[in-house]
Amino acid sequence: QVQLVESGGGLVQAGGSLRLSCAASGGIFSSHVIGWSRQAPGKEREFVGDISWTGVSTYYADSVKGRFTISRDNATTTVYLQMNSRNPGETAVYYCAARTNGRGYKYWGQGTQVTVSA
């Protein structure tokens, strides 16, 4: 059974940093791209970035490029989202998800709330 569990959310001040974790189980870690998305209140879900199953390639949305970093630890089957220089507009529920190459995201976590205070 595939399971993705996010953690690390909470309250952070504007300009601060926070690191989210996505723990993956169910045998998909070595073959799936892991991505992060976020959904702010009243808005559509927004793609943040992803990392290849090898960890060699990453991709980021323009809105977070240079401030967010995605990494993965294959030994612990965990993907991280390091978020720096946060702004209040980035208050959202953050989700991790998994997909195979060329496919849409099939597996999703339950999300973790991140609140950025002014």
C-alpha positions, 0 to 999 in steps of 0.5 A: 500500500502506497502512503505519503505522509507530510510533516513539518508544517506550522507557523513561520514568520515572513522572511523565515524558513521551514522544512517540510518532509514527505515520508514515502512507503509502499515501494514506490520511492526508487521509481517515482518522481516526488513533487510538492504542491500547495493550495491556499484558501480559496485558490486552486492547487499550485505546483511548487516543484519536483525531484526525479527518482534519482535525485539528480533532476529538480524542477521549480515553479518560477514563484519559488525558484531560488528560495525553495529546495527539494531534496530526497534521502533514498535511505529513509525514503523521505523527500524534503522541501526547504522553504526560505524567505517566506511571505504571507501570501504563501500560507497554504496546505502543502502536499507531496505527491508521486508519479512515474515519468510521463504520467500524472500524479497518482499518489497524494499525501494528506497535506500539512498546513503552513501559515506565514505570518506578517 
